[in-house]
């Protein structure tokens, strides 16, 4: 197999040739067809997350074909297309797992963080955390759903039932969940970097009723705002944009520090919530919902060996939607 490997923080990924991995009991081996490039991968590469295993193969928006199963696996068979997300394993015994909050597991393993991910030709996954993608015929289009889509979905659930939804940072996650919002009959207000005409045009093309810079106020108070941009200064800005009782949901795994702000911005029962990881129930729900909602992903494809270029383009905002790596 071939894999793009991170040996230390801040260093470019290096292509390595390795023996094909073998699945252990309860695991499957998957031949990777496509792997999305997520902003969390940047946090892994930059060493901004704790407890990263190294060397590590990043990537957790994986779509591929099962080509070998380990002992005891009966849920999946060779030849089936599956998706492998960020949550790669949970303990099943901690208080969070037994109360159906496995996204907060005390002893989790994350794909592309604690176990090798999808920037490779093959990956091994816990079979219980690999999701059938029956009916998803385009692996490139499906790859961003495995994190941008799933975290966007969990964020939207936490945002509540409000009609006016603000999305701060119109990248991979926002362009997916905006389509879900519109399918549900909500209004989408898209906030981008100041002057980012391309992102604002993309948002309008998907049906956003308003677009503007992240420092602007929307024309109407929002019922909820979801922050996908990892910029702490957007939290008080979003609080000022939501109505009384409104919610601000922080959808990223990492964010710069939130600056001091006056209590008046939080008062009147506004709330700040954070999203942590995902549950398998989130994945099951969203994989079933995305086709019904008519979700279409905008993707820029890179060959596997160009993973460093894809990460740099993501960092600099050089494309709309999501980047996807495809093995040669």
SVG drawing of the C-alpha trace seen along z (x, -y; Angstrom):
<svg xmlns="http://www.w3.org/2000/svg" viewBox="-40 -45 49 60">
<polyline fill="none" stroke="black" stroke-width="0.4" points="0.0,0.0 1.0,-3.7 0.3,-6.3 1.0,-9.9 2.5,-10.0 3.0,-12.7 6.1,-12.2 6.2,-15.4 4.0,-18.5 4.5,-21.2 6.4,-18.9 5.1,-18.0 3.5,-14.6 5.8,-12.0 4.7,-9.2 5.6,-5.8 5.2,-2.3 4.1,0.2 3.0,3.8 -0.8,4.1 -2.4,4.0 -4.3,7.0 -7.5,6.5 -7.7,7.9 -10.7,9.5 -13.7,7.1 -12.0,5.0 -12.2,4.6 -9.7,3.6 -10.9,1.0 -9.5,0.1 -9.7,-3.7 -11.6,-5.2 -11.6,-8.8 -10.7,-10.7 -11.9,-14.2 -9.4,-16.8 -10.9,-18.3 -9.9,-21.3 -9.3,-18.9 -6.5,-17.4 -4.8,-20.8 -5.1,-20.8 -3.5,-17.3 -0.7,-18.3 0.0,-21.5 0.0,-19.6 -2.9,-21.7 -4.7,-18.7 -3.6,-16.6 -2.6,-13.0 -1.8,-12.5 -0.2,-9.2 3.0,-9.6 3.8,-8.7 0.2,-9.0 -1.7,-8.8 -4.3,-11.6 -7.7,-11.5 -11.1,-10.7 -13.6,-11.3 -13.0,-8.0 -15.0,-6.2 -13.9,-2.8 -14.6,0.8 -14.2,3.5 -11.7,6.0 -11.0,8.1 -12.7,8.8 -11.3,9.9 -12.6,12.7 -16.0,12.2 -17.2,9.6 -20.6,10.4 -22.1,7.0 -19.9,6.3 -18.6,8.3 -16.0,7.8 -17.2,5.7 -19.4,3.4 -18.8,-0.4 -18.5,-2.0 -17.7,-5.3 -15.2,-5.7 -15.6,-8.9 -13.6,-10.6 -15.0,-8.5 -13.0,-5.3 -13.7,-3.4 -15.2,-4.0 -14.8,-2.0 -18.5,-1.2 -18.2,-1.2 -17.6,-4.7 -20.6,-6.8 -20.9,-8.6 -21.0,-5.5 -23.6,-3.8 -25.8,-7.0 -25.7,-7.1 -23.2,-10.0 -20.4,-8.0 -19.1,-11.2 -17.8,-12.2 -16.2,-8.8 -13.4,-8.8 -11.2,-6.5 -12.0,-7.2 -9.9,-6.5 -10.1,-8.9 -9.4,-8.0 -6.4,-9.9 -5.4,-10.9 -5.1,-7.8 -5.2,-5.2 -4.1,-5.5 -6.6,-7.2 -7.5,-7.5 -4.6,-9.4 -3.6,-6.0 -4.6,-3.3 -5.8,-1.1 -7.1,-1.6 -8.1,0.7 -11.2,-0.2 -13.3,1.1 -16.2,2.7 -18.7,1.2 -17.6,-2.3 -17.7,-1.7 -21.0,-2.7 -22.5,-1.1 -22.9,-3.6 -25.4,-1.6 -26.7,-3.8 -23.8,-6.3 -22.3,-5.7 -19.8,-8.6 -17.1,-8.1 -15.7,-11.6 -19.0,-13.3 -19.7,-11.1 -16.4,-11.7 -17.1,-15.2 -20.3,-13.8 -18.2,-11.7 -17.2,-14.7 -18.2,-18.0 -21.7,-16.6 -21.8,-14.7 -20.5,-17.5 -22.7,-20.0 -25.7,-17.8 -24.8,-17.4 -24.3,-21.2 -27.7,-21.9 -29.4,-19.5 -27.9,-21.5 -28.9,-24.8 -32.6,-23.9 -35.7,-24.4 -35.2,-28.1 -36.0,-29.4 -33.1,-31.9 -29.8,-30.1 -26.4,-31.9 -23.4,-30.0 -20.0,-31.5 -17.3,-30.2 -18.8,-29.0 -16.6,-26.0 -17.1,-22.3 -19.5,-21.9 -21.5,-25.0 -22.1,-24.3 -23.5,-20.9 -25.6,-21.9 -27.0,-25.0 -28.7,-22.6 -30.2,-20.7 -31.5,-23.9 -33.1,-25.0 -34.7,-21.5 -36.1,-21.9 -37.6,-25.2 -35.2,-27.4 -33.5,-30.6 -29.7,-30.6 -27.5,-33.6 -23.9,-33.1 -21.0,-34.9 -17.6,-34.8 -14.2,-36.4 -14.6,-40.1 -14.5,-40.6 -14.6,-36.9 -16.8,-37.3 -16.3,-33.7 -17.6,-32.2 -20.5,-34.6 -21.5,-33.8 -21.3,-30.1 -23.6,-30.6 -26.1,-32.5 -26.0,-29.8 -27.1,-27.3 -30.0,-29.5 -28.7,-31.7 -31.0,-34.6 -28.2,-36.9 -24.4,-36.9 -21.9,-39.2 -18.7,-39.5 -18.3,-37.9 -18.1,-41.4 -21.5,-42.4 -24.9,-42.2 -27.6,-40.3 -30.7,-42.2 -32.8,-40.2 -31.9,-38.7 -30.9,-35.0 -32.5,-32.2 -29.2,-30.4 -25.7,-30.7 -23.2,-27.9 -19.5,-28.7 -17.4,-26.5 -14.6,-29.0 -12.1,-28.3 -11.9,-31.9 -12.8,-32.7 -13.5,-36.3 -16.6,-35.2 -18.3,-34.0 -19.2,-37.4 -20.0,-38.6 -22.5,-35.7 -24.0,-36.4 -24.7,-39.9 -26.4,-38.6 -28.8,-36.1 -32.1,-37.0 -33.0,-36.7 -32.9,-33.0 -30.8,-32.3 -28.0,-29.8 -24.4,-30.0 -23.0,-26.6 -19.2,-26.1 -18.8,-23.3 -15.0,-23.0 -12.7,-20.7 -10.2,-23.6 -10.6,-27.3 -8.5,-30.3 -9.2,-31.9 -12.5,-33.7 -11.9,-37.3 -13.4,-39.0 -16.9,-40.4 -19.5,-42.2 -22.1,-40.1 -24.8,-42.2 -24.0,-40.1 -24.8,-36.9 -27.7,-38.1 -31.4,-37.4 -30.8,-33.7 -28.5,-33.4 -26.5,-30.2 -23.0,-29.1 -22.7,-25.4 -19.8,-23.3 -20.0,-20.2 -17.7,-17.3 -17.1,-14.6 -20.1,-12.6 -22.1,-9.5 -22.9,-6.5 -26.5,-7.6 -25.6,-10.9 -23.9,-9.0 -26.9,-6.7 -29.3,-9.7 -27.3,-11.8 -26.4,-9.1 -30.1,-8.4 -31.1,-12.0 -28.5,-13.4 -30.0,-11.8 -33.5,-12.8 -32.4,-16.4 -30.7,-16.3 -27.3,-17.3 -24.7,-17.9 -21.1,-18.4 -18.8,-20.8 -15.4,-19.1 -11.9,-19.7 -10.0,-16.5 -6.3,-16.0 -4.2,-12.8 -3.1,-11.2 0.5,-12.3 -0.7,-15.9 -2.0,-15.8 0.3,-18.6 -0.9,-20.8 -4.5,-20.1 -3.9,-21.0 -2.2,-24.2 -5.0,-25.2 -7.5,-24.5 -5.5,-26.6 -5.5,-29.5 -9.1,-29.1 -8.3,-28.5 -11.3,-26.5 -15.1,-26.3 -16.6,-23.3 -14.3,-20.4 -11.0,-19.0 -10.9,-15.2 -7.8,-12.9 -8.1,-10.1 -5.4,-7.3 -3.9,-6.7"/>
</svg>
